[in-house]
């Protein structure tokens, strides 16, 4: 055994290129695997912390729903109704215009003396706040002070409700407050601004502290359902939107599904790594064929030579594991910042490193086992051809069966069927593809043989020999395998990324307008209609179902651009987008039930809309459900700042919240954007070390055939023809790989579209939206 290891060490010193490439591949693969594990944990932590920042430790939220009597709501009333079994804290959103450009920052007002009972904010810098300072004290985020050049203790002036107000920076927080606000002030200062313009509100005094959202934390001894029932029975909260926070947290903004996608991305990276490892190890083993044969003739047993191969790959893995763990540390830290995590921090554990390295050890050992098994099988050509035929046949049958099953399987398991199909297609491209290439090149070569002795002999000679070489040179097979696998993975991943981008763009363009007025009462609507800067205002209802949005409007124009509708639903009719209809196996004329604003209503499908979004449209007035928002569009030539200022001056005493249109969905799509960035980074890494493997294989192919190229020259081929032959080799090698990769991609793309119907997601339609917006 010492002789074997001594021989191994000399062989590595003599030809270090392949071992270096193999160690580099394992280093990258282990780093990516560790990084994916850290990102999976980081995504879970980001969702948990972002929900904590949004809800604190509250179990219930109470919000206005846009009815006429929804303007005044107080946290103290909620505590009274719940008979001392809960702590309630209220918040009130307000726009703050800053500077001469009237740039608007959206802040939140609350009671500083009570906010700590629900929310726990971590300040990087904190000043002293006394009761006398509450009227002008402000807590801001690090991003806010950096953007405006402020420091702790500095003053900044804003315009709110038509009046100027100066605040002092009393605390700087690393993260945003509540729903992502950069400024938090005490409600007392806001109330004084409101009372200055209203004798009625002024008469109410300092006890008047209105809330648009109330967060309730239970103290124990009472259930969430009992508290919700008590709140809804009280006339002060009748008609308000009472939400169980646990139900919201359970949805997790599709974080579980996105986490699965990260897992699949890591799996694809492992497949690419195993492919490159196989190719590099094939070159190493091929270079030592004669030495191993000499060992066999000298009496070495075959199992010892196989053990040497396992020992060699393990030695490469040890070096790759050390370097991969070292590389994963700065890589993970940099990527955590690049993908946009707001709350999660880079934490690499020994368990993640050990698991990432262990996964790649199993991949490496499995690769060598496959390689040794292939060597045993290939002792007889007849057996080889028979096995290849069976592999191609069974792989093709599995791909066909899984492709069909993806379309007919129950929605709940379609995602997992799709994952199985991905793995089978990758196996098909990597294992069965050499047999397909052989059959293809045999036919092409036979065609050239028939026409070889023609007037086109000199021109076709390089092409003919290129076809013969891809048929006979195993390294070219390995390159084609990599190209096919990489093409299939890149195209499929790019399809999913483009589809996700198209979906987010469609969501942002769901309404046609500039600003949204939340909790807009009837009087608020009348005042907005008097604004000269407003060209169009549309009242809407927007709600959330499990995997879809529920919407209604009093004007078709707000939806027509995005959904291309010609009419609105009437009565109990409902318009469903195609993905949602397929998800629930609904067709025109079918009935279904939705829970809207706490009430179950029965709807009938009247039309199915071709859209990548998941949304159901209905006539909320028919069911007595009030509109809860108003979408505003500015007149021509009016800036958004002027529009906002005019609207706020008119509705200052209505206590309605005005936010940018995109803010309606920004928080919901934050996790999606993080995962999209993760997906693109995975693709970049896969391209990097797959490209290294392909270039290395191509170089090794040329280096190993120097004598062969010399024979071509001696037989009369010119240097130009040899270069042309090499060029045709590259064309055929990459062409075969790309062609088979595209075939695999086509199968996966249709299966992907069918699979994601389980989530109400239309892949192809969203891709169309993406390219439409790009163009």
N, C-alpha and C positions, 0 to 999 in steps of 0.2 A: 504493500500500500504506500510506503514511503516513496518507492520508485515512481508510482503513479503521480503523486503530488509534486514530486521533483520535476517530472516531465511537464506537468501542468504549469508550474511556475516558469519554467524555461519557455514554454510555448507562449505564455502571456507576455513575457519580456521580449520575445522574438517578434511577435505580431500583436501589438497592444491596441490597435485601432478598434477591432470588433469588441473586445472586452470593455474598452472605454465607452463605446456607443451603447453597449448593453447596460453598463452601470448608469450612464446618463438617462437611459430610458426608464430604468427602475427608479432612479432618483425622482424624475418628473412624475412618474405614476404614483409613487408613494406620497409625494408632496401633494398631488391633486387629490388623492384619496383622503389624506388627513385634512386637507382644506375643505373637502366636501362634508366630512363629518362635523368639522367645526362650524361650517356654514349652516348645516342642518340644525345644529344646536343653537346657533346664533339666530336663525329665523324663528325658532320656537321662543327664544328669550325676547326677541324684538316684539313679537306678537303679545307676549305676556306683559312686558313692561309698557308697551304702548297702550294696551288696554288699562293697565294700572294707572298710567298718567291721565287717561281719559276719564276713568270712573273712580279712581282711588280705591277705597275699600267699601264703596257703596254697593248695596244689593238691589236698590230700586232707583229709577229715575222717573221724574214727573216732568212732562213738557207741555207747552202750549200746542194747540192743534189748529189755530186759525179761526176759531169761532168768535162771534162778536163779544162774548163775555170772557175772553181769554187774556185780556191785557194785564190783569193784576193777579199775581200769584205769590204767596209768601211762604218761606220755609218754616216760620213759627207755626203757621196753621197746620202744616203737615205733622209737626211734632205733637200738636194738640190732638189731632185726629187719632194718632197712633198711641195716645195716652202714656207718653213718656217711655215707650218701648223702643224708641229710635232717636237718632240724631240726624237732623236735616240741615243741609247747607245749600243756599241758592246762588245761582250765577246769572249774570245779565251781560249779553254781548253788546259791544258798542264799537263803531268805526271812529278812528282818530286820524284826522287829516294833519299832516306835518309839512312844514316848510312852505315856501312860495309856490312850489309845484303841486301842492295839495296832495302829496302822496299819501295814500290811505293805509293805515295799519289797523288791523282788527284786533281789539283787545277784549278782555273779559273783566267784569266787576263782580266782587263778592265781599263778604264780611271777613276781613283779615282776622278778627278775633275768634272766628269759628271755623275757618277753612281747614285748619290743622286737624280737625276731628274726622275729616274725610280723606284729605289729600296730604301726602308727605312729599314736599318739594326739597330738593337738595340744592343749596346755593353755593356757588364758588366764592362769592363775596357777599357779605351781608352787613348792613348798617343798623343803626338803632332806630326803631319805630315806636314812638310813644302815642298815646291816645290823641294828643293834640295834632299829630302829624298825619292822621288817617285821611284827611281830606285831600292831601296832595302827595302822599307816599305812593310809589309805584315800584313793582317788581318787574324786571325785564329779563330777557334771555341774552345769552352770550352773543348770539347772532345779531340781535337788535343793537347792542352797544357797539359791536364792530362795524355794522353798517352805518350807524349814525355818529360814530366817533365820540362815544360817551364813556364816562367812567363812573365809579361808585360815588355818589354825592352830587353829580351834575344835575342841572335842571334841563328839561325839554318842554317845549310849548306845543300844544295840539289844539285843534278845533273840533269840538264835539257838540252836536245838537245846535250848531250855529253860534256857539260861544267859545272863546279862547280859554284854555285852562293850562296852567303850568304844573308839572309834576317833577318830583325829585327822585332820582334813582336810589332806592334804598336796599335793593337786593338784586344780584345778578345770578340767574339760574343757568345751568348748562343745557337744560332741555326746555321744550315748550310747556305751557300750562294747559291743563284740561284738553280741549279739542284742538290743540296746536297753536294757541295764542302766544304772541311774543310779548305782550304787555298785560299785566294784571294790576288793577287798582282797587281801592276800597269802594264799596257801593255808596258810602256817605258823600264822597265828592261828586259822584254822578247825580245823586239825588238833589244836591244843591244846585247843580246846573239845570235840572229839570224844573225845580220849584221856582227858579228865577223867571221862567216864562209862563208859569201857570199859577194863578191864584188858588185854584182848586188843590193842586198838589202841594202848594206852599202851606195850605191850611192843615194838611195831614201831618206836617212836621217831620222830625227825624225818624219816626217810627215807620215811615213809608219807604220800604226797601223792596222794590219789585224784583221778581225773578222770572226769567224765561225758562230756566231749567232748575229743578231741585234734585239734589242727590241725597238719598236716604240710606243710612247705615243702621241696621237692626242691632239692638243691644242684647238679644237673646230672649228665649221664652215665647217667641212669636214667629210664625212662619211667614215666608215671603207672600204666599198666596193669600193669607189672612190680611196682611197689611195692604195688599193691592185691593182686596175686596172692601176694606174699610175706607180707603181713599176714594174709591169710585162711588161709594154710597154717600159720601159727604158732598153737599151741594157746592162747596168751594172748589172741589176737584172733579165734579161731575163733568164729563166731556173732555177732560184733559187726557193726554197720552201717558199712561202709566206702563213702564217697561221693566220687566225682570232682567237685570243685567246678566244673569247666568245664561239666559237664552241667547243674548248677544254674543257673549264670550264663546258659546258653543259653536257658533258659526265660524269664528276665527278668520273671517275674510278669506275663506278658501285656503288657509295656511297649510292645512293637512295635505290637500291635493298638490299644492306647490312644493311642499316638502317631498312628496313622492317623486315629483319631476326632478328635484335635485338628486334624489337617490338614483333615478334612472340615468341622469347625466354622469354621475360618478361611475355607474356600471358601464356605460358606453366608453368612458375614459379607460376603465380597466380592460375592456375588450380591445381597444386600440393598443394599449400597453402590451397585452398578451400577444397581439399580432406582431408588433415590432419585436418583442422578445423572441417569439418563434423564429422570425426571419433572421435576426442577428445570431441566434443560437444555431440556426441551420448553417449559416456561413462558417461559424466557428467549428462546428462538427464536421463540415465538409472539408475544411482545411486539414483536419486531423484524421481523415479516413485511412490514409496509408499507415500513419503511426499506430492507430488502433488495430489495423490488420496485422501489423508486425507484432504487437502485443499478443494478439490471438494466436499467431503461429508459434510464439515463444511459450505458450502454455497458459496464458491468462484466461480466466473464465469469463464468459460474456456478462454474468451478473456483476462482476467487479468493474468492468468497463461502464456498465450502466450506473453503478454506484458512483463512479468517478464523475459522470455527467451530473448526477444529483448534487454531489459535493461541489462541483464547479459553479452551478447555478446558485447554490446556497451561498457560496463565497461572494459572488457578484451581488446577491441580495443583501448580504450584511453591509457591504460598502454602500449600496444604494439606500438602505434603510437609514444609516447614519446621516448621509448627505441629504436624504429626503426629509428627515425630521428637522435638520438644521434649516433647510430651505423653506419648510412649511411655516416656521415661526415668523420671519419677516413677510412672507407671501400672504399669510392669513391676515396679519395686521394691516397690510396695505390694502387688501381687497375688502376688508370690513369697512374701511373708510370710503373706498371707491363705490361700493354698491349702495351706499346711502343709509346704513343703519343709524337711527337716531338715538337709540337707547342701549342696544346690546353692545358689549365690549368684548374684545378679543381675549378668549381664554382657551388656551390649548392645554389639554390634560394629558397625562401619561397614558391614560386609557385610550384616548383618541389616537395618539401616536402608535401605541402598541397594536390597536385594531387596524389602523391604516396599513402599517407595515405587515401585519399578519395576513391581511387580505391579499396583498401583492405577493407574499410568500406562497400562499396557496395557488395564486395564478401562475407563478413561476414554476412550481412543482408540477402543476397540471399541464403546463406547456411542455415541459421536458417529458412527462409521461406520454403525452400525445405524440411527441416526436419519436420517442423510443418505440411506441406501438406502431407508428407508421413505418419505422425502419424494419420491424419484424414482419409486418404484412407485406412489404415490398420485396421480399426475397424472391418471389415468383411473379412474373408479369401477369400470368393468367389470374392469379389470386388478386393481384392489384386491380386489374380491370374489373373483375367481378365485384370487389368491394366498392370501387368508385361508382360503378353502375348502381349498386344498392344505395350508396350514400346519396347520390343525386336523386334517385327515385323517392326514397323515404323523406329526404329534405323537402322535395317539391310537394309531396303529398301533405306533409305537415304544414307547410306554408299555405297551401290551398285550403286545407281544412280549417286552420285558424283564421284565415282571411274571411271565409264564409261565416264562421262562428262569431266573428266580431260583429257582423251585421245582425245576426239572429239571436245572440246571447241576451239574457236579461240585462237591463241597464246597470244594475248594481255590480255586475262582475265584468262589464265590458273593458274597464280600464286594465284589469289584470290580464284579460285575454290579449289586449293590445301589447302589454309588456312581454307576454310569452311569445307573441308573434315577432316582436323586435329581436328577441334572443334567437329564435329559429332562423330568421332571415340573416342575422349576422353569422350564425353557424353555417348556413347554406352558402353565403358568399365566401366565407373563409375556407371551409373544408371541401365543398363540392365544386368550387369554381375551377380548380385545375383540370378536372375532367371535362368541364364545359369548354374550357379554352382549347384543350387537346382536340376535341371534336370539331370545333370551329376552325382551328388552324389546319387540321388535316384536310378539310374540304377546300380551304383557300389554297393550300400547298398543292393539292391535286390539280386544282384549276390552273395554277401556274406551270405545273409539270407538263400539261397538255400543250400549252402555248409557249413553252420556253424557247424552242427552236424556231423563232420567228424573227422578223426584221426588228422587233422591239427588244431583242435580247439584252443589249447593253443597258438599256434604260430600266428594264425590269429586274435585272440581276440583283441589285441591292435590296429591292423590295422582296424578292423571292427568298433571299437568304435571311432577311429579317423575320419573315414568317416562319421559316424553318427554325430559327434560333429561339423564338418565343415558345415554339413547340418543344424544344429539347433542353433549354437552359432553365433549371429549376429556380434560379434566383429571379428570373423574369416573372415566373409564376408568383413568387412571393410579393414582388412589387405590385402585380395585378391584384392580388388579394388585398393588399393594403389600400390600393386606390379604390377598389370596389367598396370595401368596408367604410373607408373615409367618405367617399361620395355619398353613400346611402345615409350615413350618420349626419353629415353636414347638411345635406338637402332636407332631411326630415327635421332636424333641429332648427334650421333656418325657417322652414315652413311654420313650425310651432311658434317661434319667436315673432315672425312677421304677423302671424294670426293674433297673438296676444297684443302686440302693438296696435293692430287694427281694431281690436276690441276696445282697448282703452281710448283710442281716438273716437270711436263711435259713441262711447259713453260720454266723453267730454262734449261731443256735438249733439247729444241727445236733445237738448233744448236750444233754441235759437234766441239768444239774448246776451245781455251784458251783466246784469246783476239779478240777484234773487232776494226778494223780501220775504223773510220767514215770519210766520204768525201775523199775516196781514189781515186785519179786520175789515169790516165793510167800510167804516169811516176812513181807514187807511187807504183803501182802494180808491175811494172818492178823491182824496187829497192827491194821490199819485197821478190820477187822471188830469189834474189841473196843472201839472208840471209841464212847462213848455219844452224842456229838454228831453222829455220822454216821447218817443215816437209810437211805441206800442207797449201795452202791458197785458199780460195773459195770466189769469188765475189758474193754478194747477193744484193737483193732489199728487204727492209722491210718497210711496211707502215701500216697505221691504217685505218680500216673501222669503222662503228658504233659499232658493237659488235664482230669484228673479226680482225685478222691480215692478211695482204696481204704480200706474200713473193714470191721470185723467186731466182734462183741460177744458176751458170754455172756448177755445179758439184753435182751429186746426193748424194754423201756421206754426205753432211752437214745435210740432212734431213732423210736419210734412217734409222738411228738408232732409231729415235724417232717415225717416222710415218710409217716405214716398207714399203716404196715404192720401186718398181722395175724399174720405169721409171719416167721421168720428163714430164710435159705437153708440147705440141708443138703447134705452131700456136695460135689460139684463144681458145685453150683448157684450162680448169681449173679443178684442183683437189680440192674438198671440203671435209672437215672433216664432219663426220656424224651429229654432233650436229648442225653445220651451215646449212647443207642440210635440216634437219628437221625444223629448225627455219624458213627457207624461203620456205618450201614445195617444194624443188627442187629434181629432180631425174636425172639420167644419160640421157643426150640428151637435157635437158632443157637449155634455154638461160637466162642470167641475165646481168644486167649492174652494173659496179662498177666505182666509181670516183677514179682514180689513178693519183697522182701527178698533180691534177687539170684538168685532162682529163677524159671524160667518155668513157669507152671501153666496148664492148659487149663480153661476154665470154660464152662458152658452157661447161656444166658439162660433163667431160669425165670420171671421176672416183670419187667415194665417199670413203674416207679413214676412217677406224675405229680408231678414236682418241678422247680423251676427250677434246682436245683443240678446239678452233674456229679459223680456218685459211683457207684461199683460196690461192692455189699455181697456178701460171701462168707463161708464158714465157714473161718476160718483154722486151726482145730484139725484139720480134715480133712486139710489139707496139711502139718501139723506145724509151722506158723508160730506162734510164741508171741505172746501179747498184749504190747503194749509200753507201755500206759498204763492208768490206772484213773480213772474219773470218779466224783467224790464229791458227794453231795447232803446238805445239813445237815438235821438234825431241826427240827421246828417250834419256833419261839421261840429258836433258836440263831443268834447273829450269825455272819457270815462270819469275823470276827476270832477269835471263840472256837473256831469249827470248825477254822480253820487252826492255831491254837496247840495244840489238843488233838491233831490229827493229827501235827504236827511233834514234839511230845513223845514220841509213841508210836514214830515211825519215825526218830528222830534218828540212830541207828547204822546204818540201812539205806542211807544215802547216796542216797536217792531225792529227786528234785526235785519240789516242789509249786508249781504256777503257777495263776493264775486261768484259768477256762475260755476266756474271750475272748482270752487271750494266745496260744492255739494258732494263731489265724488273723490276729491283729492285724498282724503284720509282712507277711504275704502280701497283705493287703488295703490296706496303706498307700498304694501307688501308685494303686489303684482310687479311694480317697477323694480323692486329689489331683486325678485326672482328673474326678471328679464335680464338684468345686468349680470346676475350670476350665470345665466345660461350663455350669454355672449362670451364671458370670460372662460367658461368651460370649453367653448368652441375654439377660442384662441389657443388655449393650452393644448387641446387635442391636435390642432393643426401644427403647432410647433414640433411636438415630438414625433408625430406621424411623418411630417416632412423630413425630419432628421433620419428616420428609419428608411424612407424611400430613397433619399439621396445616398445614404450609406450603401444600400443594396445595389443601386445603380453603379456606384463607383466600384464596388466589389465585383460586380459582373464584368466590368471592363478590365479590371486588374487581373482577374482569374483567367481571362481569355486572351492574354497578350500573345501567347504562342499561336492560338487559333487565328488571330488577326494577321500575324506574320505569314501563316500559311495561305491566307486569302491573298496577301500581297504577292507571295511567290507564284500563286496560280494565275496571276495576271490582273487582279483587281487593283485599280488605282487608289490613291489616298482619298480622292474625292468620292469614289464609290464606297469606300469603307466608311467614311464619315456619313454618307447618305444612308448606308445600311444601319449605322448606329441610330441615326435620326428616325428611320422607319421603325426600328426596334422600340424606341421610346413611344412613337405614335401608336403602334399596335399594342404595346404593353399597357399604356395609360388608356388607350381607346377601349380595349376589352374591359378593363377595370371600371371605367366610367360608364360604359354601356350597361354592364351588369349591375353596377351600383344604382343607376337610374331606374332599372327595372325593379330593384328592391325598394327604391324610394316611392315609385308609383303605387306599389302594393301597400306600403306603409301609409302613404298619404291618404288613400281612401279609407283604410282601416282606422287611421287617426281621426278622420272626420266622423266616422260612425261611432268610434269609441267616445269621443267627447260630447256626443249627444246626451250621454248620461249626466253631463253637467249643464245641459242647455246651451252648449257652445258650438257655434257653426264655424269650423276651421276655414273652409274655402271662402265663405262670405266675408269673414274678417280679413283674410288675405287681400281680397278685392278692395276693401276699405283702406287697408294700409297702402297699397300701391296707388290708389286713387288720390290719397292725401299726399303721397310722396311726389307724384307727378304734378 
